[in-house]
Structures are given as C-alpha cells and as structure tokens.
Amino acid sequence: MWQPRAIGILVLIGLVLQAWLYFLALSALLWWNVILPTLNPFDALYNRFVPKPKGVPGLSPAPAPRRFAQAMAGSFMLGIGLFLLFNWSILSWALEALLLAALGALIFGRFCLGSYLFLLLTGRVGFANRTLPWAPTDRPFRSEE
C-alpha cells in the first residue's frame, strides 16, 4: 500500500495546484512504472528504506494486474493534464473525481479497480469477484485461477 498512498498524496497536491504540467509529469511517472517495472522509483524507495534495514526481502517488480492499475491511473492523469491544458474544467473535474474515488477505494477499502478490471478482461471473473471487499471470506482464494 506504499505506492497508492504516495500517489494519493501527490494527487491531492495536484488537485490543489490544478497544474496541467504536474498531472502530465505524474502520468509519465506511472507509465514509466508500467513500461519499466524493474525501475519503479516507488519500489526502489520502499526497498531502500523499509525492508533492507530489517534484513527482509523487498518488493519485486509489479505483477500484471498492478501494472494495469498503474496504466489506468496514468491514463486518468494524462487526461486530467490535457483537460487542464485546454482549460476544459468540467472534464478535468470529472476525471479528478473518478481518480479520487478509485484511490479512495484502494487506500481505504482495499479494492483496486484497475486490478479488478484486469482480472475481468483476462477472463478470471470468478477470481475477480472473490477479491471484492464485500465478497464472502469463507472460501479461500485459489492461486491457479
């Protein structure tokens, strides 16, 4: 949950600034993480300061569902940046609200919309539905799905 919280703080700063260049930079950062997951700066910071001093293994490169979620967030931020650039305030506010809702669901509800959509789009509907926060927890996850 380190990266979503860090992104959440950066997005809140962006909402205050309403600067198109800021959102384009955030978009580029997230797309960097998608294209080069082994060079993710958030994972590098986490691995440097959290597990390394404790002698435990660090984060590995993001799996496909997480990269898909990062691509979605990067796309939202690209849209926000472009809408702000062209002064299309209502559209930028709409995307900002959707981005905030998705980040809120992830940070506070532990529901990742991007990962959920990835699982749906790859045909793993049953597994996706069992990851919903309100899904019954009496059935264990099966990793082969």
Disulfide bonds with the S-S distance in Angstrom:
none
